[in-house]
Amino acid sequence: MKPSIDILISFGNKVKTFRKEKGISQEELAFRSDLHRTYIGMIERAEKNITLKNIEKIAIGLDISVLDLFK
């Protein structure tokens, strides 16, 4: 079964929305999340199928719960 692109788009949009609400750049989120800036961009553009570990890192970087990214 092939994963749906819709979930990647939805997740990427959530990350972008929270990031913008916090007033931080992709570079700042990457620093806070211990990830590469280009990786954050790829997630926001739904170009990467992110792992659970990296979802947790992004939630920490955004100072939100993992659950918030899926609401």
N, C-alpha and C positions, 0 to 999 in steps of 0.2 A: 504494500500500500504506500503510495507516494504522499509525503506530507503536503498539506495545503499551504500555499503561499499566503493565504489570508491571515493565518495566525502569525506569520512573520511580519506582515504589514501592520497588523494590530499591535503587536508587541513593540515594534520599532516606533510606531506613533506614540505609544505610551511613554517610552523612554524619552523621546523628544519633547513631549508635552511636559513631563516632570522636570526635565533639564531646563527648559525655557522658563517654567514657573520659578525655579530656583535661581534663575538669572546667571547660569554658568554656561561656558562654552563646551564644545565636544572635548577640547583639549583638557579643560579643567575636570570634567567628568572622568575622562580617561585616567588622569593623575589620581583622582580620589578613589577610583575603582581598581587601580593597578592594572590597567589595560592600555593598549595602544590607541591613539587618537583615531587612526584610520579604521580600526575595528569598531569603535563607537559609531562612526559614520556609516559603516557597512550594516550595522544592526539597525540603525534608524532608517536606512533605505531598503531594508528587508533583503539584503544580499547574503546574510549569514544565518545559519541555523545555530543559535546560541546554546551553549551547554548550561546545565543547572548551576554549576560552579560559577560561571560568569554572570548568570542572572543574579545570584547572591552578591557578587562583587559590585554589580551596578546598583542594586538596591542599597547596599552599604554606602556607595559613592553618592547616591541621591538622598541618603538619610531617610529612607522609607522602608517598609517591610516588603518582602518578596511578594506577598499577597497583593499589595497595592498595585503591582505591575500587571496583575491579572484581573483586577476588578473592572 
